[in-house]
Amino acid sequence: AMLMIEISRTQYREVGDGTTSMIFLAGELLSRAAPCLGRGIHPTEMVSACREALGDSLEFVRNHCGVAIDPSGKDEVLSVVGGCLGAKFVNRWSGLACGIALGAVTVVSVGGNGRREVDMGRYAEIKLIGDEYFTFITECVDPKACTILLRGSSKDILNEIERNLEDAMVVARNVMLENVEMPKGGDNRVFL
């Protein structure tokens, strides 16, 4: 169970979405590994084969399925970011959420040496004061910060909106860093 939680956290950190899909994929990989173990195939051989298959799959998806995106094309980027909110709670306000997410990521992105970096958490320090959390921006030499204030009728709604907005910001960050839109959801499996 702890492995599944760590897989889900890693997926969220790297991509910002798809945590449920990762749990199903991990479960399927484990169920497919059981017969191999029964035939005496060593786990390191299986892991090696899975890594090779992952490399081949990523190369194929990048070369044949990805669509180049110009990160300076605001409408194009907003369309990609909006794709991650289609089935989320904030879908009704998708345009607003996408604009906020893209604006926030644009503010915190820095470029240099032909490289772009988007680090949304480097200077953020979150502290609990009373029963509320406050974010402080610290140790920032060239201040570029963005504050997003969310208000809502309940903590549950606020938590859901915050999670949806974080998803949108991660997608915006990925588009700015990779300059490519990858197929969403199950589309990768269709291509493969």
Contacts in CASP RR format, 6 or more apart in sequence:
PFRMAT RR
TARGET T0000
AUTHOR 0000-0000-0000
METHOD contacts of the structure
MODEL  1
AMLMIEISRTQYREVGDGTTSMIFLAGELLSRAAPCLGRGIHPTEMVSAC
REALGDSLEFVRNHCGVAIDPSGKDEVLSVVGGCLGAKFVNRWSGLACGI
ALGAVTVVSVGGNGRREVDMGRYAEIKLIGDEYFTFITECVDPKACTILL
RGSSKDILNEIERNLEDAMVVARNVMLENVEMPKGGDNRVFL
3 26 0 8 1.000
4 23 0 8 1.000
4 26 0 8 1.000
4 27 0 8 1.000
7 22 0 8 1.000
7 23 0 8 1.000
7 26 0 8 1.000
8 19 0 8 1.000
8 22 0 8 1.000
8 23 0 8 1.000
11 18 0 8 1.000
11 19 0 8 1.000
11 21 0 8 1.000
11 22 0 8 1.000
12 18 0 8 1.000
12 19 0 8 1.000
15 170 0 8 1.000
15 174 0 8 1.000
16 166 0 8 1.000
16 167 0 8 1.000
16 170 0 8 1.000
16 171 0 8 1.000
17 84 0 8 1.000
17 167 0 8 1.000
17 170 0 8 1.000
17 171 0 8 1.000
18 185 0 8 1.000
21 185 0 8 1.000
21 186 0 8 1.000
29 50 0 8 1.000
33 43 0 8 1.000
33 46 0 8 1.000
36 46 0 8 1.000
37 43 0 8 1.000
37 46 0 8 1.000
57 188 0 8 1.000
57 192 0 8 1.000
60 191 0 8 1.000
60 192 0 8 1.000
61 182 0 8 1.000
61 183 0 8 1.000
61 188 0 8 1.000
61 191 0 8 1.000
61 192 0 8 1.000
62 180 0 8 1.000
62 182 0 8 1.000
64 191 0 8 1.000
65 182 0 8 1.000
65 183 0 8 1.000
65 187 0 8 1.000
65 188 0 8 1.000
65 191 0 8 1.000
66 180 0 8 1.000
66 181 0 8 1.000
66 182 0 8 1.000
66 183 0 8 1.000
67 180 0 8 1.000
67 181 0 8 1.000
68 179 0 8 1.000
68 180 0 8 1.000
69 76 0 8 1.000
69 77 0 8 1.000
69 80 0 8 1.000
69 175 0 8 1.000
69 179 0 8 1.000
69 180 0 8 1.000
69 181 0 8 1.000
70 76 0 8 1.000
70 179 0 8 1.000
71 77 0 8 1.000
71 175 0 8 1.000
71 176 0 8 1.000
71 179 0 8 1.000
74 102 0 8 1.000
77 102 0 8 1.000
77 172 0 8 1.000
77 175 0 8 1.000
77 176 0 8 1.000
78 95 0 8 1.000
78 98 0 8 1.000
78 99 0 8 1.000
78 102 0 8 1.000
80 171 0 8 1.000
80 175 0 8 1.000
80 181 0 8 1.000
81 98 0 8 1.000
81 99 0 8 1.000
81 101 0 8 1.000
81 102 0 8 1.000
81 168 0 8 1.000
81 171 0 8 1.000
81 172 0 8 1.000
81 175 0 8 1.000
82 94 0 8 1.000
82 95 0 8 1.000
82 97 0 8 1.000
82 98 0 8 1.000
82 168 0 8 1.000
82 171 0 8 1.000
83 171 0 8 1.000
83 184 0 8 1.000
84 167 0 8 1.000
84 168 0 8 1.000
84 171 0 8 1.000
84 184 0 8 1.000
85 91 0 8 1.000
85 94 0 8 1.000
85 97 0 8 1.000
85 98 0 8 1.000
85 164 0 8 1.000
85 167 0 8 1.000
85 168 0 8 1.000
86 94 0 8 1.000
88 164 0 8 1.000
88 167 0 8 1.000
89 157 0 8 1.000
89 160 0 8 1.000
89 161 0 8 1.000
89 164 0 8 1.000
90 97 0 8 1.000
90 160 0 8 1.000
90 161 0 8 1.000
90 164 0 8 1.000
90 165 0 8 1.000
97 161 0 8 1.000
97 164 0 8 1.000
97 165 0 8 1.000
97 168 0 8 1.000
98 168 0 8 1.000
98 172 0 8 1.000
100 148 0 8 1.000
100 165 0 8 1.000
100 168 0 8 1.000
101 165 0 8 1.000
101 168 0 8 1.000
101 169 0 8 1.000
101 171 0 8 1.000
101 172 0 8 1.000
102 168 0 8 1.000
102 172 0 8 1.000
103 146 0 8 1.000
103 172 0 8 1.000
104 120 0 8 1.000
104 146 0 8 1.000
104 148 0 8 1.000
104 169 0 8 1.000
104 172 0 8 1.000
105 118 0 8 1.000
105 120 0 8 1.000
105 169 0 8 1.000
105 172 0 8 1.000
105 173 0 8 1.000
105 176 0 8 1.000
106 172 0 8 1.000
106 176 0 8 1.000
107 144 0 8 1.000
107 145 0 8 1.000
107 146 0 8 1.000
108 118 0 8 1.000
108 119 0 8 1.000
108 120 0 8 1.000
108 144 0 8 1.000
108 145 0 8 1.000
108 146 0 8 1.000
109 116 0 8 1.000
109 117 0 8 1.000
109 118 0 8 1.000
109 173 0 8 1.000
109 176 0 8 1.000
110 116 0 8 1.000
110 117 0 8 1.000
110 118 0 8 1.000
110 119 0 8 1.000
110 144 0 8 1.000
111 117 0 8 1.000
116 176 0 8 1.000
116 177 0 8 1.000
118 173 0 8 1.000
118 176 0 8 1.000
118 177 0 8 1.000
120 169 0 8 1.000
120 173 0 8 1.000
123 137 0 8 1.000
123 138 0 8 1.000
123 139 0 8 1.000
123 140 0 8 1.000
123 145 0 8 1.000
124 135 0 8 1.000
124 136 0 8 1.000
124 137 0 8 1.000
125 135 0 8 1.000
125 136 0 8 1.000
125 137 0 8 1.000
125 138 0 8 1.000
126 133 0 8 1.000
126 134 0 8 1.000
126 135 0 8 1.000
126 136 0 8 1.000
127 133 0 8 1.000
127 134 0 8 1.000
127 135 0 8 1.000
127 136 0 8 1.000
128 134 0 8 1.000
135 147 0 8 1.000
137 143 0 8 1.000
137 145 0 8 1.000
148 165 0 8 1.000
150 158 0 8 1.000
150 161 0 8 1.000
150 162 0 8 1.000
150 165 0 8 1.000
151 158 0 8 1.000
152 158 0 8 1.000
152 161 0 8 1.000
175 181 0 8 1.000
182 188 0 8 1.000
183 190 0 8 1.000
183 191 0 8 1.000
END
